[in-house]
């Protein structure tokens, strides 16, 4: 009777450890995926680099010549 009780306590502690490891690994996968996604350059920034507005002084430089 005592060995069966010990085995069930040991099995439940293994289940708790397995659940903890599963939850921790799922957290790490989600966290890593989120960090990778947020570190990617966005499309808005790449388009903004090509739409450069010249300085106001450069617009008047043609009149000086």
N, CA, C and O of each residue as an XYZ file, in Angstrom:
260
protein
N       0.821     -1.185      0.000
C       0.000      0.000      0.000
C       0.873      1.260      0.000
O       0.571      2.226     -0.700
N       1.953      1.246      0.786
C       2.809      2.421      0.846
C       3.561      2.635     -0.460
O       3.753      3.781     -0.868
N       3.983      1.590     -1.116
C       4.706      1.754     -2.377
C       3.780      2.299     -3.465
O       4.222      3.081     -4.307
N       2.523      1.906     -3.463
C       1.577      2.417     -4.448
C       1.323      3.908     -4.205
O       1.204      4.678     -5.158
N       1.241      4.309     -2.959
C       1.044      5.714     -2.617
C       2.259      6.530     -3.037
O       2.117      7.639     -3.550
N       3.455      5.985     -2.821
C       4.684      6.665     -3.212
C       4.764      6.801     -4.724
O       5.175      7.843     -5.235
N       4.370      5.743     -5.452
C       4.401      5.783     -6.910
C       3.435      6.821     -7.467
O       3.755      7.496     -8.446
N       2.273      6.956     -6.866
C       1.316      7.941     -7.368
C       1.794      9.365     -7.091
O       1.564     10.264     -7.901
N       2.461      9.578     -5.947
C       3.011     10.913     -5.670
C       4.143     11.227     -6.634
O       4.283     12.359     -7.096
N       4.962     10.199     -6.937
C       6.077     10.395     -7.854
C       5.554     10.682     -9.264
O       6.102     11.528     -9.970
N       4.504      9.983     -9.670
C       3.923     10.192    -10.994
C       3.294     11.576    -11.092
O       3.406     12.229    -12.130
N       2.646     12.028    -10.050
C       2.038     13.356    -10.104
C       3.096     14.444    -10.132
O       2.892     15.470    -10.781
N       4.223     14.256     -9.448
C       5.292     15.250     -9.500
C       5.938     15.262    -10.883
O       6.373     16.314    -11.351
N       6.005     14.099    -11.544
C       6.509     14.067    -12.915
C       5.560     14.804    -13.855
O       5.998     15.496    -14.774
N       4.268     14.654    -13.621
C       3.293     15.358    -14.456
C       3.398     16.862    -14.264
O       3.302     17.622    -15.228
N       3.593     17.292    -13.035
C       3.745     18.728    -12.766
C       4.994     19.255    -13.459
O       4.969     20.337    -14.046
N       6.083     18.499    -13.395
C       7.322     18.917    -14.054
C       7.137     18.956    -15.563
O       7.628     19.872    -16.223
N       6.439     17.976    -16.116
C       6.214     17.950    -17.560
C       5.334     19.113    -17.997
O       5.585     19.720    -19.038
N       4.317     19.426    -17.222
C       3.438     20.557    -17.550
C       4.216     21.864    -17.465
O       4.045     22.743    -18.311
N       5.062     21.999    -16.459
C       5.878     23.210    -16.329
C       6.828     23.349    -17.513
O       6.959     24.441    -18.066
N       7.494     22.267    -17.912
C       8.412     22.337    -19.043
C       7.680     22.653    -20.341
O       8.186     23.403    -21.177
N       6.500     22.089    -20.510
C       5.707     22.383    -21.694
C       5.284     23.854    -21.723
O       5.388     24.516    -22.755
N       4.811     24.351    -20.595
C       4.390     25.753    -20.532
C       5.576     26.691    -20.754
O       5.446     27.701    -21.445
N       6.716     26.367    -20.180
C       7.910     27.203    -20.345
C       8.387     27.195    -21.793
O       8.763     28.237    -22.330
N       8.373     26.025    -22.424
C       8.820     25.958    -23.816
C       7.853     26.704    -24.728
O       8.287     27.356    -25.677
N       6.559     26.621    -24.461
C       5.598     27.374    -25.266
C       5.781     28.878    -25.081
O       5.650     29.644    -26.036
N       6.083     29.299    -23.860
C       6.358     30.717    -23.621
C       7.588     31.168    -24.390
O       7.581     32.239    -24.996
N       8.642     30.363    -24.372
C       9.877     30.736    -25.060
C       9.668     30.800    -26.576
O      10.201     31.695    -27.231
N       8.914     29.879    -27.128
C       8.632     29.906    -28.569
C       7.822     31.153    -28.918
O       8.121     31.825    -29.905
N       6.821     31.463    -28.135
C       6.017     32.656    -28.389
C       6.811     33.939    -28.225
O       6.675     34.863    -29.027
N       7.635     34.001    -27.195
C       8.445     35.190    -26.954
C       9.457     35.396    -28.075
O       9.631     36.511    -28.567
N      10.122     34.318    -28.477
C      11.116     34.424    -29.539
C      10.454     34.809    -30.857
O      10.978     35.646    -31.591
N       9.318     34.211    -31.160
C       8.608     34.566    -32.382
C       8.167     36.013    -32.398
O       8.230     36.670    -33.437
N       7.726     36.513    -31.269
C       7.309     37.910    -31.175
C       8.486     38.842    -31.364
O       8.375     39.845    -32.068
N       9.621     38.522    -30.740
C      10.803     39.373    -30.884
C      11.306     39.391    -32.319
O      11.711     40.441    -32.817
N      11.288     38.252    -32.986
C      11.729     38.195    -34.383
C      10.793     39.006    -35.257
O      11.242     39.734    -36.142
N       9.498     38.887    -35.018
C       8.526     39.633    -35.809
C       8.681     41.144    -35.602
O       8.600     41.911    -36.562
N       8.901     41.569    -34.366
C       9.006     43.001    -34.093
C      10.331     43.591    -34.571
O      10.408     44.801    -34.786
N      11.367     42.788    -34.743
C      12.660     43.296    -35.193
C      12.781     43.368    -36.706
O      13.791     43.851    -37.217
N      11.770     42.895    -37.437
C      11.812     42.996    -38.888
C      11.516     44.422    -39.307
O      10.682     45.091    -38.698
N      12.201     44.896    -40.355
C      11.883     46.248    -40.828
C      10.491     46.279    -41.442
O      10.088     45.362    -42.157
N       9.779     47.332    -41.153
C       8.413     47.435    -41.672
C       8.439     48.017    -43.081
O       9.410     48.665    -43.470
N       7.380     47.789    -43.838
C       7.282     48.291    -45.205
C       7.123     49.814    -45.227
O       7.515     50.461    -46.198
N       6.563     50.377    -44.186
C       6.343     51.827    -44.150
C       7.671     52.566    -44.116
O       7.818     53.597    -44.771
N       8.641     52.056    -43.362
C       9.936     52.720    -43.265
C      10.699     52.661    -44.575
O      11.366     53.634    -44.928
N      10.629     51.565    -45.308
C      11.367     51.476    -46.564
C      10.764     52.393    -47.613
O      11.503     52.932    -48.437
N       9.456     52.591    -47.617
C       8.845     53.497    -48.573
C       9.125     54.946    -48.203
O       9.242     55.790    -49.091
N       9.234     55.247    -46.948
C       9.482     56.620    -46.512
C      10.881     57.072    -46.907
O      11.104     58.270    -47.079
N      11.821     56.159    -47.054
C      13.180     56.540    -47.438
C      13.225     57.047    -48.879
O      14.086     57.861    -49.214
N      12.329     56.588    -49.725
C      12.340     57.000    -51.119
C      11.555     58.281    -51.350
O      11.707     58.899    -52.404
N      10.731     58.698    -50.420
C       9.937     59.912    -50.546
C      10.591     61.035    -49.744
O      10.035     61.508    -48.753
N      11.764     61.452    -50.177
C      12.505     62.484    -49.461
C      12.112     63.847    -50.028
O      12.181     64.068    -51.237
N      11.706     64.739    -49.161
C      11.354     66.099    -49.566
C      12.605     66.956    -49.458
O      13.239     66.988    -48.404
N      12.974     67.656    -50.541
C      14.190     68.473    -50.476
C      14.013     69.664    -49.531
O      12.896     70.096    -49.247
N      15.121     70.165    -49.066
C      15.106     71.321    -48.178
C      14.626     72.548    -48.954
O      14.801     72.630    -50.170
N      14.033     73.476    -48.259
C      13.467     74.668    -48.884
C      14.544     75.491    -49.596
O      14.265     76.093    -50.633
N      15.736     75.528    -49.073
C      16.808     76.310    -49.692
C      17.202     75.734    -51.050
O      17.592     76.486    -51.943
N      17.108     74.428    -51.220
C      17.478     73.850    -52.508
C      16.454     74.205    -53.592
O      16.796     74.209    -54.775
N      15.233     74.497    -53.220
C      14.228     74.899    -54.206
C      14.511     76.296    -54.769
O      14.201     76.561    -55.930
N      15.089     77.184    -53.973
C      15.389     78.546    -54.418
C      16.751     78.653    -55.101
O      17.067     79.693    -55.679
N      17.553     77.608    -55.045
C      18.905     77.692    -55.603
C      18.874     77.852    -57.123
O      19.812     78.413    -57.691
N      17.851     77.388    -57.781
C      17.774     77.526    -59.246
C      17.567     78.982    -59.649
O      17.993     79.362    -60.740
N      16.946     79.800    -58.841
C      16.708     81.201    -59.173
C      17.984     82.040    -59.089
O      18.094     83.074    -59.749
N      18.935     81.601    -58.288
C      20.164     82.366    -58.091
C      21.050     82.281    -59.336
O      21.862     83.182    -59.547
N      20.939     81.287    -60.133
C      21.857     81.113    -61.278
C      21.522     81.990    -62.389
O      22.194     81.965    -63.420
